[in-house]
Amino acid sequence: MGMCPICNGMVSLDTTCHVCHQNLVDYGRIMDYYEKYDAYLPIDLTKLSNGIANDLKDEKCPHFVTCAKCGTSSVYLVTEQ
């Protein structure tokens, strides 16, 4: 199991919108937006059911990101360390 540098405050997300090229706002792990108590489940367990292929095996942490300018939302996969 890797460690997400974004979730652990080691770095901040620095990526831009593919539509308007403005900085994206990171709203955290997508698993935190599922069911009421899913944010408290083990991360590796939620990766098995989040619908993203191989994020557990490839050590990726899926983050919900949105563009403040155009409103485009997407999932950004952060490489764990």
Stockholm file with secondary structure:
# STOCKHOLM 1.0

chainA/1-81         MGMCPICNGMVSLDTTCHVCHQNLVDYGRIMDYYEKYDAYLPIDLTKLSNGIANDLKDEKCPHFVTCAKCGTSSVYLVTEQ
#=GR chainA/1-81 SS CCCCTTTTTSSCCCCBCTTTCCBEEEEEEGGGGSSTTGGGSCHHHHHTTSSCTTTTTTTEEEEEEEETTTCCEEEEEEECC
#=GC SS_cons        CCCCTTTTTSSCCCCBCTTTCCBEEEEEEGGGGSSTTGGGSCHHHHHTTSSCTTTTTTTEEEEEEEETTTCCEEEEEEECC
//
